[in-house]
Amino acid sequence: MTSPENLSSMSRVTNPALVDPATDAHRAVQVADAAALAADVAVREITDLAELTAVVQLYATIWGRSDNPPMTLELLRAFSKAGNYVGGAFEGDRLVGACVGFFHAPAEDALHSHIAGVAADLSGRHVGFALKLHQRAWALLRGVSEIAWTFDPLVSRNAYFNLVKLAARPVEYLPNFYGAMADTINGVDESDRLLVHWSLLDPAVVEACSGGAIGSRADDELAAGAVVGVGIGADGAPVPGSLEGDVVLVAVPADIGATRAVDPALAARWRAAVREALTTLVADGARICGFDRNGWYVVRRGRNT
């Protein structure tokens, strides 16, 4: 929840007493409050050293990197002091989720959301949704209208969350973006990422943040003439198809994390197949414009984009 006290800490630039209730930022705070209430957590900005330490420890646990956490305390402290975003979700006194972002170059008027994670035992509580809506309100209170971030395109649940639940728009495919990461989430797989832009006041985003997200339906797309660019074989392996249609469906495995754990070679085949399909389509002018929660990217060409 974003209590009046939390809103005060969230909006150093804008005095909350002066925020017009009719403004987009005020409405964003309201929907962020509703999301936190639904998740039964309190979401607020973090600046305290002890709580920043808890963020480091949470990330180390989630990514299985106790000796080399994804974020260091020193960097988080510097980010916070410099006015960047460090937000946390709390269940009572316990930190159960955190999200960190830093500003782009001044002329770009955007925030890059670098890392977000939620404790495993909070799965299904929509804590991640509450965190992102808090980050959105925080950005709008500072006059920032766009947030960008990357995610692994093979992770089906993240694709659905980012493209449907939040209505973010894919803009670039980044092969092996971070290089080798060697943690319990990424394993030995290459770190391909899909870069998305979240235009905070886009009508589709506003609707999604209010709970009105509607995903694509692969069956409907197939009935309307879509072709399968990458399918799933009976053995769970990727099956190359056609990339020539106006609408192309590209499958991802149901749980790439489990696949990496038991069959890294198969996970690598999925990485190569999805990378080849999506980069080829995007290079040809197509756009990734939707996702079916059963594990299909919807890619459109020309007038269909």
Secondary structure, 3 states (H helix, E strand, C coil): CCCHHHHHHHCCCCCHHHCCCCCHHHHHHHHHHHHHHHHCCEEEECCCHHHHHHHHHHHHHHHCCCCCCCCCHHHHHHHHHCCCEEEEEEECCEEEEEEEEEECCHHHCCEEEEEEEECHHHCCCCHHHHHHHHHHHHHHHCCCCEEEEEECCCCHHHHHHHHHHCCCEEEEEECCCCCCCCCCCCCCCCCCEEEEEEECCCHHHHHHHCCCCCCCCHHHHHHCCCEEEEEECCCCCEEECCCCCCEEEEECCCCHHHHHHHCHHHHHHHHHHHHHHHHHHHHCCCEEEEEECCCEEEEECHHHC
